[in-house]
Amino acid sequence: ELVVSRCRSITLRGYQHLSNLLKNPSCSLQMLDLKGSNVDDEAMSAVANALSNNQSLKYLFLGNNHAISASKGWVALSRALCDVSNINKTFLSNHTLQTIRMQSVELPHCLISSLRLNRIHRGKPQVAAVNKILMHHDDFNMDSFFECGLKLLPFVIDWFERAKDFPRDFEANIEQRKLSAMFQFVRECPLLCVAQEA
Protein backbone atom coordinates (compact mmCIF):
# COMPACT_ATOMS: atom_id res chain seq x y z
CA GLU A 1 0.00 0.00 0.00
CA LEU A 2 1.29 3.42 -0.98
CA VAL A 3 -0.57 6.52 0.19
CA VAL A 4 0.46 9.75 -1.52
CA SER A 5 -2.82 11.52 -0.81
CA ARG A 6 -2.86 15.30 -0.51
CA CYS A 7 0.75 15.55 -1.62
CA ARG A 8 0.36 18.63 -3.80
CA SER A 9 4.11 19.06 -4.25
CA ILE A 10 4.53 15.92 -6.35
CA THR A 11 5.54 16.82 -9.91
CA LEU A 12 5.41 15.04 -13.24
CA ARG A 13 8.94 13.84 -12.57
CA GLY A 14 7.72 12.29 -9.32
CA TYR A 15 4.93 10.49 -11.19
CA GLN A 16 7.47 9.23 -13.73
CA HIS A 17 9.50 7.74 -10.86
CA LEU A 18 6.31 6.19 -9.49
CA SER A 19 5.69 4.80 -12.97
CA ASN A 20 9.15 3.18 -12.95
CA LEU A 21 8.29 1.56 -9.60
CA LEU A 22 5.05 0.17 -11.01
CA LYS A 23 6.84 -1.17 -14.11
CA ASN A 24 9.34 -3.11 -12.01
CA PRO A 25 8.53 -6.86 -12.28
CA SER A 26 9.18 -7.28 -8.54
CA CYS A 27 6.69 -4.55 -7.60
CA SER A 28 4.14 -5.98 -5.12
CA LEU A 29 2.15 -2.78 -4.55
CA GLN A 30 -1.58 -3.62 -4.45
CA MET A 31 -3.12 -0.25 -3.52
CA LEU A 32 -2.15 3.25 -4.66
CA ASP A 33 -3.88 6.26 -3.08
CA LEU A 34 -3.34 9.51 -5.03
CA LYS A 35 -6.31 11.47 -3.64
CA GLY A 36 -5.72 15.23 -3.86
CA SER A 37 -2.19 14.86 -5.24
CA ASN A 38 -2.24 17.03 -8.36
CA VAL A 39 -2.86 14.16 -10.75
CA ASP A 40 -3.37 15.69 -14.17
CA ASP A 41 -3.45 14.12 -17.65
CA GLU A 42 0.35 13.95 -17.87
CA ALA A 43 0.69 12.27 -14.46
CA MET A 44 -2.18 9.87 -15.19
CA SER A 45 -0.60 8.94 -18.52
CA ALA A 46 2.69 8.17 -16.76
CA VAL A 47 0.93 5.90 -14.26
CA ALA A 48 -1.23 4.31 -16.98
CA ASN A 49 1.78 3.52 -19.16
CA ALA A 50 3.24 1.51 -16.30
CA LEU A 51 0.06 -0.50 -15.72
CA SER A 52 0.42 -2.72 -18.78
CA ASN A 53 3.61 -4.14 -17.20
CA ASN A 54 2.23 -4.29 -13.66
CA GLN A 55 0.82 -7.53 -12.27
CA SER A 56 0.12 -6.48 -8.67
CA LEU A 57 -1.83 -3.20 -8.42
CA LYS A 58 -5.52 -3.87 -7.71
CA TYR A 59 -6.81 -0.56 -6.33
CA LEU A 60 -6.22 2.98 -7.55
CA PHE A 61 -7.80 5.85 -5.62
CA LEU A 62 -7.79 9.26 -7.32
CA GLY A 63 -10.15 11.14 -5.00
CA ASN A 64 -10.92 14.62 -6.31
CA ASN A 65 -8.16 15.09 -8.89
CA HIS A 66 -10.32 16.99 -11.36
CA ALA A 67 -7.35 17.97 -13.53
CA ILE A 68 -7.76 14.66 -15.36
CA SER A 69 -9.70 15.54 -18.48
CA ALA A 70 -12.13 13.33 -20.32
CA SER A 71 -9.56 12.79 -23.01
CA LYS A 72 -5.89 12.11 -22.41
CA GLY A 73 -5.83 10.72 -18.85
CA TRP A 74 -8.85 8.45 -19.24
CA VAL A 75 -7.81 7.31 -22.70
CA ALA A 76 -4.40 6.31 -21.32
CA LEU A 77 -6.02 4.36 -18.48
CA SER A 78 -8.51 2.69 -20.82
CA ARG A 79 -5.70 1.68 -23.18
CA ALA A 80 -3.64 0.29 -20.29
CA LEU A 81 -6.51 -1.96 -19.23
CA CYS A 82 -7.57 -2.99 -22.71
CA ASP A 83 -5.58 -1.85 -25.74
CA VAL A 84 -7.83 -2.85 -28.63
CA SER A 85 -5.45 -1.78 -31.41
CA ASN A 86 -4.64 -5.46 -32.03
CA ILE A 87 -5.13 -8.85 -30.36
CA ASN A 88 -1.59 -9.08 -29.02
CA LYS A 89 -1.86 -5.65 -27.36
CA THR A 90 -5.18 -6.66 -25.82
CA PHE A 91 -3.52 -9.79 -24.46
CA LEU A 92 -0.62 -7.75 -23.04
CA SER A 93 -2.93 -5.20 -21.36
CA ASN A 94 -3.39 -5.01 -17.60
CA HIS A 95 -5.74 -7.71 -16.27
CA THR A 96 -5.04 -7.10 -12.55
CA LEU A 97 -6.37 -3.62 -11.67
CA GLN A 98 -9.92 -4.08 -10.32
CA THR A 99 -10.97 -0.72 -8.89
CA ILE A 100 -10.47 2.95 -9.76
CA ARG A 101 -12.23 5.41 -7.51
CA MET A 102 -12.62 9.11 -8.16
CA GLN A 103 -15.06 11.50 -6.48
CA SER A 104 -17.81 13.16 -8.52
CA VAL A 105 -16.57 11.72 -11.81
CA GLU A 106 -18.16 8.94 -13.79
CA LEU A 107 -15.58 6.66 -15.34
CA PRO A 108 -15.80 6.01 -19.11
CA HIS A 109 -17.83 2.91 -20.06
CA CYS A 110 -14.85 1.13 -21.65
CA LEU A 111 -12.87 1.57 -18.42
CA ILE A 112 -15.75 0.28 -16.29
CA SER A 113 -16.07 -2.76 -18.57
CA SER A 114 -12.35 -3.63 -18.33
CA LEU A 115 -12.30 -3.18 -14.56
CA ARG A 116 -15.38 -5.41 -14.26
CA LEU A 117 -13.73 -8.20 -16.29
CA ASN A 118 -10.57 -7.92 -14.16
CA ARG A 119 -12.67 -8.06 -10.98
CA ILE A 120 -14.80 -11.02 -12.12
CA HIS A 121 -11.70 -13.00 -13.08
CA ARG A 122 -9.41 -11.84 -10.26
CA GLY A 123 -6.55 -14.26 -9.80
CA LYS A 124 -7.07 -15.52 -13.36
CA PRO A 125 -5.63 -12.84 -15.64
CA GLN A 126 -5.50 -15.24 -18.60
CA VAL A 127 -9.31 -15.63 -18.44
CA ALA A 128 -9.76 -11.85 -18.33
CA ALA A 129 -7.37 -11.53 -21.30
CA VAL A 130 -9.24 -14.11 -23.41
CA ASN A 131 -12.60 -12.50 -22.64
CA LYS A 132 -11.30 -9.03 -23.54
CA ILE A 133 -10.00 -10.43 -26.83
CA LEU A 134 -13.32 -12.10 -27.59
CA MET A 135 -15.27 -8.99 -26.59
CA HIS A 136 -13.27 -6.48 -28.64
CA HIS A 137 -12.04 -8.40 -31.70
CA ASP A 138 -14.81 -9.75 -33.89
CA ASP A 139 -12.61 -11.24 -36.57
CA PHE A 140 -9.21 -12.77 -35.91
CA ASN A 141 -6.73 -12.03 -38.64
CA MET A 142 -4.48 -15.09 -39.00
CA ASP A 143 -2.02 -13.48 -41.47
CA SER A 144 0.88 -13.45 -39.01
CA PHE A 145 0.58 -17.23 -38.52
CA PHE A 146 0.72 -18.24 -42.18
CA GLU A 147 4.51 -18.17 -42.44
CA CYS A 148 4.53 -21.37 -40.36
CA GLY A 149 2.13 -23.12 -42.71
CA LEU A 150 -0.34 -25.36 -40.92
CA LYS A 151 1.89 -26.00 -37.88
CA LEU A 152 0.11 -23.38 -35.78
CA LEU A 153 -3.45 -24.33 -36.78
CA PRO A 154 -3.82 -26.96 -34.01
CA PHE A 155 -2.75 -24.36 -31.43
CA VAL A 156 -5.27 -21.85 -32.78
CA ILE A 157 -8.05 -24.46 -32.62
CA ASP A 158 -6.98 -25.43 -29.09
CA TRP A 159 -7.10 -21.76 -28.02
CA PHE A 160 -10.73 -21.53 -29.16
CA GLU A 161 -11.61 -24.84 -27.48
CA ARG A 162 -10.14 -23.68 -24.15
CA ALA A 163 -11.90 -20.31 -24.51
CA LYS A 164 -15.26 -22.14 -24.61
CA ASP A 165 -14.82 -23.18 -20.98
CA PHE A 166 -14.11 -19.68 -19.64
CA PRO A 167 -17.09 -17.97 -17.96
CA ARG A 168 -18.43 -14.85 -19.67
CA ASP A 169 -21.61 -12.80 -19.73
CA PHE A 170 -21.66 -11.95 -23.44
CA GLU A 171 -22.13 -13.90 -26.66
CA ALA A 172 -18.68 -14.85 -27.95
CA ASN A 173 -19.61 -16.89 -31.08
CA ILE A 174 -16.56 -19.06 -30.51
CA GLU A 175 -17.53 -21.80 -33.01
CA GLN A 176 -18.05 -19.24 -35.77
CA ARG A 177 -14.71 -17.57 -35.01
CA LYS A 178 -12.91 -20.93 -34.91
CA LEU A 179 -14.33 -21.85 -38.33
CA SER A 180 -13.33 -18.44 -39.69
CA ALA A 181 -9.75 -18.96 -38.49
CA MET A 182 -9.63 -22.45 -40.02
CA PHE A 183 -11.01 -21.10 -43.31
CA GLN A 184 -8.27 -18.43 -43.40
CA PHE A 185 -5.61 -21.14 -43.04
CA VAL A 186 -7.17 -23.30 -45.77
CA ARG A 187 -7.59 -20.32 -48.10
CA GLU A 188 -3.97 -19.24 -47.58
CA CYS A 189 -2.37 -22.70 -47.71
CA PRO A 190 -4.61 -24.80 -50.01
CA LEU A 191 -1.76 -26.94 -51.36
CA LEU A 192 -0.60 -27.80 -47.84
CA CYS A 193 -4.16 -28.84 -46.93
CA VAL A 194 -4.38 -31.13 -49.99
CA ALA A 195 -0.93 -32.56 -49.26
CA GLN A 196 -1.99 -33.28 -45.64
CA GLU A 197 -5.01 -35.27 -46.89
CA ALA A 198 -2.96 -37.35 -49.33
C-alpha positions as CSV (number, residue, x, y, z in Angstrom):
1,E,0.0,0.0,0.0
2,L,1.3,3.4,-1.0
3,V,-0.6,6.5,0.2
4,V,0.5,9.8,-1.5
5,S,-2.8,11.5,-0.8
6,R,-2.9,15.3,-0.5
7,C,0.8,15.5,-1.6
8,R,0.4,18.6,-3.8
9,S,4.1,19.1,-4.2
10,I,4.5,15.9,-6.3
11,T,5.5,16.8,-9.9
12,L,5.4,15.0,-13.2
13,R,8.9,13.8,-12.6
14,G,7.7,12.3,-9.3
15,Y,4.9,10.5,-11.2
16,Q,7.5,9.2,-13.7
17,H,9.5,7.7,-10.9
18,L,6.3,6.2,-9.5
19,S,5.7,4.8,-13.0
20,N,9.1,3.2,-12.9
21,L,8.3,1.6,-9.6
22,L,5.0,0.2,-11.0
23,K,6.8,-1.2,-14.1
24,N,9.3,-3.1,-12.0
25,P,8.5,-6.9,-12.3
26,S,9.2,-7.3,-8.5
27,C,6.7,-4.6,-7.6
28,S,4.1,-6.0,-5.1
29,L,2.1,-2.8,-4.5
30,Q,-1.6,-3.6,-4.4
31,M,-3.1,-0.3,-3.5
32,L,-2.1,3.2,-4.7
33,D,-3.9,6.3,-3.1
34,L,-3.3,9.5,-5.0
35,K,-6.3,11.5,-3.6
36,G,-5.7,15.2,-3.9
37,S,-2.2,14.9,-5.2
38,N,-2.2,17.0,-8.4
39,V,-2.9,14.2,-10.7
40,D,-3.4,15.7,-14.2
41,D,-3.5,14.1,-17.6
42,E,0.4,13.9,-17.9
43,A,0.7,12.3,-14.5
44,M,-2.2,9.9,-15.2
45,S,-0.6,8.9,-18.5
46,A,2.7,8.2,-16.8
47,V,0.9,5.9,-14.3
48,A,-1.2,4.3,-17.0
49,N,1.8,3.5,-19.2
50,A,3.2,1.5,-16.3
51,L,0.1,-0.5,-15.7
52,S,0.4,-2.7,-18.8
53,N,3.6,-4.1,-17.2
54,N,2.2,-4.3,-13.7
55,Q,0.8,-7.5,-12.3
56,S,0.1,-6.5,-8.7
57,L,-1.8,-3.2,-8.4
58,K,-5.5,-3.9,-7.7
59,Y,-6.8,-0.6,-6.3
60,L,-6.2,3.0,-7.6
61,F,-7.8,5.9,-5.6
62,L,-7.8,9.3,-7.3
63,G,-10.1,11.1,-5.0
64,N,-10.9,14.6,-6.3
65,N,-8.2,15.1,-8.9
66,H,-10.3,17.0,-11.4
67,A,-7.3,18.0,-13.5
68,I,-7.8,14.7,-15.4
69,S,-9.7,15.5,-18.5
70,A,-12.1,13.3,-20.3
71,S,-9.6,12.8,-23.0
72,K,-5.9,12.1,-22.4
73,G,-5.8,10.7,-18.9
74,W,-8.9,8.5,-19.2
75,V,-7.8,7.3,-22.7
76,A,-4.4,6.3,-21.3
77,L,-6.0,4.4,-18.5
78,S,-8.5,2.7,-20.8
79,R,-5.7,1.7,-23.2
80,A,-3.6,0.3,-20.3
81,L,-6.5,-2.0,-19.2
82,C,-7.6,-3.0,-22.7
83,D,-5.6,-1.8,-25.7
84,V,-7.8,-2.8,-28.6
85,S,-5.4,-1.8,-31.4
86,N,-4.6,-5.5,-32.0
87,I,-5.1,-8.9,-30.4
88,N,-1.6,-9.1,-29.0
89,K,-1.9,-5.7,-27.4
90,T,-5.2,-6.7,-25.8
91,F,-3.5,-9.8,-24.5
92,L,-0.6,-7.8,-23.0
93,S,-2.9,-5.2,-21.4
94,N,-3.4,-5.0,-17.6
95,H,-5.7,-7.7,-16.3
96,T,-5.0,-7.1,-12.6
97,L,-6.4,-3.6,-11.7
98,Q,-9.9,-4.1,-10.3
99,T,-11.0,-0.7,-8.9
100,I,-10.5,2.9,-9.8
101,R,-12.2,5.4,-7.5
102,M,-12.6,9.1,-8.2
103,Q,-15.1,11.5,-6.5
104,S,-17.8,13.2,-8.5
105,V,-16.6,11.7,-11.8
106,E,-18.2,8.9,-13.8
107,L,-15.6,6.7,-15.3
108,P,-15.8,6.0,-19.1
109,H,-17.8,2.9,-20.1
110,C,-14.8,1.1,-21.6
111,L,-12.9,1.6,-18.4
112,I,-15.8,0.3,-16.3
113,S,-16.1,-2.8,-18.6
114,S,-12.4,-3.6,-18.3
115,L,-12.3,-3.2,-14.6
116,R,-15.4,-5.4,-14.3
117,L,-13.7,-8.2,-16.3
118,N,-10.6,-7.9,-14.2
119,R,-12.7,-8.1,-11.0
120,I,-14.8,-11.0,-12.1
121,H,-11.7,-13.0,-13.1
122,R,-9.4,-11.8,-10.3
123,G,-6.6,-14.3,-9.8
124,K,-7.1,-15.5,-13.4
125,P,-5.6,-12.8,-15.6
126,Q,-5.5,-15.2,-18.6
127,V,-9.3,-15.6,-18.4
128,A,-9.8,-11.9,-18.3
129,A,-7.4,-11.5,-21.3
130,V,-9.2,-14.1,-23.4
131,N,-12.6,-12.5,-22.6
132,K,-11.3,-9.0,-23.5
133,I,-10.0,-10.4,-26.8
134,L,-13.3,-12.1,-27.6
135,M,-15.3,-9.0,-26.6
136,H,-13.3,-6.5,-28.6
137,H,-12.0,-8.4,-31.7
138,D,-14.8,-9.8,-33.9
139,D,-12.6,-11.2,-36.6
140,F,-9.2,-12.8,-35.9
141,N,-6.7,-12.0,-38.6
142,M,-4.5,-15.1,-39.0
143,D,-2.0,-13.5,-41.5
144,S,0.9,-13.4,-39.0
145,F,0.6,-17.2,-38.5
146,F,0.7,-18.2,-42.2
147,E,4.5,-18.2,-42.4
148,C,4.5,-21.4,-40.4
149,G,2.1,-23.1,-42.7
150,L,-0.3,-25.4,-40.9
151,K,1.9,-26.0,-37.9
152,L,0.1,-23.4,-35.8
153,L,-3.4,-24.3,-36.8
154,P,-3.8,-27.0,-34.0
155,F,-2.7,-24.4,-31.4
156,V,-5.3,-21.8,-32.8
157,I,-8.1,-24.5,-32.6
158,D,-7.0,-25.4,-29.1
159,W,-7.1,-21.8,-28.0
160,F,-10.7,-21.5,-29.2
161,E,-11.6,-24.8,-27.5
162,R,-10.1,-23.7,-24.2
163,A,-11.9,-20.3,-24.5
164,K,-15.3,-22.1,-24.6
165,D,-14.8,-23.2,-21.0
166,F,-14.1,-19.7,-19.6
167,P,-17.1,-18.0,-18.0
168,R,-18.4,-14.8,-19.7
169,D,-21.6,-12.8,-19.7
170,F,-21.7,-11.9,-23.4
171,E,-22.1,-13.9,-26.7
172,A,-18.7,-14.8,-27.9
173,N,-19.6,-16.9,-31.1
174,I,-16.6,-19.1,-30.5
175,E,-17.5,-21.8,-33.0
176,Q,-18.0,-19.2,-35.8
177,R,-14.7,-17.6,-35.0
178,K,-12.9,-20.9,-34.9
179,L,-14.3,-21.8,-38.3
180,S,-13.3,-18.4,-39.7
181,A,-9.7,-19.0,-38.5
182,M,-9.6,-22.5,-40.0
183,F,-11.0,-21.1,-43.3
184,Q,-8.3,-18.4,-43.4
185,F,-5.6,-21.1,-43.0
186,V,-7.2,-23.3,-45.8
187,R,-7.6,-20.3,-48.1
188,E,-4.0,-19.2,-47.6
189,C,-2.4,-22.7,-47.7
190,P,-4.6,-24.8,-50.0
191,L,-1.8,-26.9,-51.4
192,L,-0.6,-27.8,-47.8
193,C,-4.2,-28.8,-46.9
194,V,-4.4,-31.1,-50.0
195,A,-0.9,-32.6,-49.3
196,Q,-2.0,-33.3,-45.6
197,E,-5.0,-35.3,-46.9
198,A,-3.0,-37.3,-49.3
